[in-house]
Amino acid sequence: MNYSPKRIIQLLKKKGYVLKRTSGSHHIYYHSELKKTIVVPVHGNKNIPKGTFMSILKQADIGKEEI
């Protein structure tokens, strides 16, 4: 499975999240209707650890079947 920050950002944008701001190496995405904020760590080309990746998906209500 691909645990890259690019992949999770694609999934968030597909769900309606927009980039609100960037704080160092973290991108903060916001969904105005759901009033949810999701933080995505973007450390160059490094993959996100599996647990962190799954936690971000859970926070954004993205199921494993949507990956």
C-alpha atoms as one frame of an Amber mdcrd trajectory, in Angstrom:
protein
   0.000   0.000   0.000   1.115   3.540  -0.728   1.508   5.565   2.498   2.744
   8.755   0.842   1.512  12.204   1.863   0.503  12.834  -1.774  -1.938   9.905
  -1.637  -3.639  11.039   1.560  -3.875  14.612   0.241  -5.623  13.298  -2.895
  -8.110  11.414  -0.730  -8.774  14.484   1.442  -9.342  16.747  -1.581 -11.714
  14.156  -3.050 -13.743  14.318   0.196 -13.950  18.136   0.052 -11.058  19.193
   2.280  -9.093  22.279   1.230  -5.615  23.415   2.220  -6.078  26.030   4.913
  -2.439  26.752   5.724   1.012  25.243   6.069   2.976  25.199   9.292   6.520
  24.031   8.646   6.324  20.504   7.298   2.653  20.037   8.217  -0.242  20.830
   5.894  -3.526  21.708   7.581  -6.678  20.784   5.655 -10.166  22.003   6.564
 -13.689  20.907   5.616 -16.099  23.822   6.034 -19.323  21.775   6.149 -18.045
  19.195   8.626 -16.017  21.790  10.565 -13.075  19.361  10.748  -9.370  20.097
  10.621  -6.877  17.423   9.539  -3.089  17.750   9.883  -0.929  15.916   7.321
   2.833  15.611   7.948   4.761  16.176   4.695   8.443  15.396   5.181   9.785
  15.447   1.639   9.433  12.125  -0.180   9.260  10.067   3.030   6.205   7.896
   3.561   3.920   8.471   6.536   4.067   5.641   9.130   1.168   3.182   8.687
  -0.412   3.992  12.064  -0.338   7.733  11.389  -1.761   7.196   7.894  -4.641
   5.102   9.239  -5.280   7.611  12.035  -5.588  10.457   9.521  -8.037   8.378
   7.473 -10.098   7.680  10.602 -10.187  11.376  11.564 -11.362  12.281   8.049
 -14.010   9.493   7.999 -12.387   7.819   4.997 -12.934   4.062   4.922 -10.302
   1.512   3.920 -12.363   0.625   0.828 -11.968   4.210  -0.465  -8.176   4.039
  -0.520
